[in-house]
Amino acid sequence: MFLLIMIPFALLELYLSLYVGERIGFWWSAVWIFTTMILGIRLLQYTPYTLMGNISQVSMGKLSMEEFQNASTSYLLGAILLIIPGVLTDFLGLFALGYTMYLRFVAKMTPEQTKFNQNKGDDNVIDVEIIDEHTDSNDRIKR
């Protein structure tokens, strides 16, 4: 099954890379490949900082765990795809990074959640303790 997906992908990658290389020239395609590879490596170097930023967004209630997983996965996938030489992988990597940026900016626009990890219960119930303060001092002496 893996080969059924990878063979057409590799052929499409080869075709697009040769087509773009023919259009823009060898040197510009070499510059493109080198630039995207450096960009992907730099993104991988900044991965811990990005993940910590995502974790802080989760702790503030701006990102859900599902959005955190999606943003982190798409960031790593985008960085790795940029390192792999080829036109199709570069566009897929940029698309994944664009999705990460979309999640980050949409999460920043949503208001912070004020309720974290509270048990789901009835919000109308008030737990009180009744203290009887109306005891007579004579009642204490008689006992």
Secondary structure, DSSP 8 states (H G I E B T S, - for coil): -HHHHHHHHHHHHHHHHHHHHHHH-HHHHHHHHHHHHHHHHHHHHTHHHHHHHHHHHHHTTSS-HHHHHHHHHHHHHHHHHHHS-SHHHHHHHHHHHHHHHHHHHHHHHS---S--S-----TT------------HHHHHH-
